[in-house]
Amino acid sequence: MTGEVLRADGIGVRFGGVRALDGVGLGVRAGEVCGLIGPNGAGKTTFFDAVSGIRRPDEGRVLLDGRDITGRSPVWRARHGLRRTFQRQQLFGQLTVTDNLVVAQEWDGGGGGLAADLVSAPSRRSRERARRSRADQVLRQCGLYDLRSVYAGTLPVGQARMVEVARALADPPRVLLLDEPASGMSGAEREQLADVVRRLAGQEGCAVLLVEHNVAFVMELCARVVVLDLGTVLAQGSPAQVRADPAVRDAYLGTTA
Ligand SMILES: Nc1ncnc2c1ncn2[C@@H]1O[C@H](COP(=O)(O)OP(=O)(O)OP(=O)(O)O)[C@@H](O)[C@H]1O
């Protein structure tokens, strides 16, 4: 497939005797929202861990813009625009919503200790202003601006999930891996999330890979859906093709989706 920003080829991950992933290949193009679905234990989160660098795969490779990044650290990947959210929330609960987005931009400069702080104080202040202004912009886009001064640890789960998404956007991503972002969200929050993801892909050209158990949400948002089962790709195609696939219905969707 041409124009793929992210490509994973032949990814294999073993946990002792368990083959969590076995030769999984998948690519996502700029501006595309691709769904990744499958039953519990299918290997979705393990795949995200391999792509984001949290777990080195036993086999296969990960390419960003055609460049092999399999040996790169998670931080290196994040710096180069490959970001993710986690199934379990990872916000800084004792920071405000805004500060959660400001610290997510910290790698853009900083470091160097006290001497560097004194010498470069004006430029640091202007960087800090730029980060806060970017945080405000993203919070507005995500419908979170009114919550900007609230401590993240006090937010109900749906809002906290949206803050996690906003934090992944604080420094504009080129590839975004979303791990069950809609879990615990109300219908209105899911709508807001769908708007944010559509705009991110459509206007900013981000490649989005979405793991989500809410199948209706995935089918509505994604042009293409990949189905994992027992660590392998069971099917892929448009939502209609995937829904109609008998193997997918047997393994995951049942007869109601
Ligand atoms: N750290 C680990 N140690 C041992 N086995 C693991 C580990 N992490 C995952 N597994 C196993 O790997 C397989 C894939 O798990 P994974 O969490 O990636 O699936 P998933 O599709 O994300 O599931 P869910 O939808 O429940 O989040 C499962 O059999 C799981 O038990």
The ligand as a MOL file (V3000), in Angstrom:
LIG
                    3D

  0  0  0     0  0            999 V3000
M  V30 BEGIN CTAB
M  V30 COUNTS 31 33 0 0 0
M  V30 BEGIN ATOM
M  V30 1 N 2.6710 -9.5310 30.1380 0
M  V30 2 C 2.1010 -10.6600 29.6960 0
M  V30 3 N 2.5080 -11.8590 30.1340 0
M  V30 4 C 1.9530 -12.9990 29.6810 0
M  V30 5 N 0.9730 -13.0420 28.7660 0
M  V30 6 C 0.5210 -11.8750 28.2960 0
M  V30 7 C 1.0540 -10.6200 28.7220 0
M  V30 8 N 0.4000 -9.6210 28.0690 0
M  V30 9 C -0.4870 -10.2300 27.2740 0
M  V30 10 N -0.4190 -11.5720 27.4080 0
M  V30 11 C -1.2060 -12.5520 26.6610 0
M  V30 12 O -1.0890 -12.2340 25.2940 0
M  V30 13 C -2.3280 -12.4040 24.6350 0
M  V30 14 C -2.7470 -11.0820 23.9870 0
M  V30 15 O -3.0850 -10.1440 25.0190 0
M  V30 16 P -3.4920 -8.6440 24.6970 0
M  V30 17 O -3.6580 -7.9390 26.0210 0
M  V30 18 O -2.5540 -8.0620 23.7390 0
M  V30 19 O -4.9090 -8.8420 24.0150 0
M  V30 20 P -6.0160 -7.7430 23.6960 0
M  V30 21 O -6.5500 -8.0700 22.3580 0
M  V30 22 O -5.4670 -6.3810 23.8940 0
M  V30 23 O -7.1040 -8.0760 24.8100 0
M  V30 24 P -8.1950 -7.0850 25.5100 0
M  V30 25 O -9.2150 -6.8000 24.4690 0
M  V30 26 O -8.7370 -7.9410 26.6310 0
M  V30 27 O -7.4470 -5.8810 26.0010 0
M  V30 28 C -3.3060 -12.9320 25.6770 0
M  V30 29 O -3.3000 -14.3400 25.6140 0
M  V30 30 C -2.6990 -12.4530 26.9640 0
M  V30 31 O -3.0710 -13.2920 28.0520 0
M  V30 END ATOM
M  V30 BEGIN BOND
M  V30 1 1 1 2
M  V30 2 1 2 3
M  V30 3 2 2 7
M  V30 4 2 3 4
M  V30 5 1 4 5
M  V30 6 2 5 6
M  V30 7 1 6 7
M  V30 8 1 6 10
M  V30 9 1 7 8
M  V30 10 2 8 9
M  V30 11 1 9 10
M  V30 12 1 10 11
M  V30 13 1 11 12
M  V30 14 1 11 30
M  V30 15 1 12 13
M  V30 16 1 13 14
M  V30 17 1 13 28
M  V30 18 1 14 15
M  V30 19 1 15 16
M  V30 20 2 16 17
M  V30 21 1 16 18
M  V30 22 1 16 19
M  V30 23 1 19 20
M  V30 24 2 20 21
M  V30 25 1 20 22
M  V30 26 1 20 23
M  V30 27 1 23 24
M  V30 28 2 24 25
M  V30 29 1 24 26
M  V30 30 1 24 27
M  V30 31 1 28 29
M  V30 32 1 28 30
M  V30 33 1 30 31
M  V30 END BOND
M  V30 END CTAB
M  END
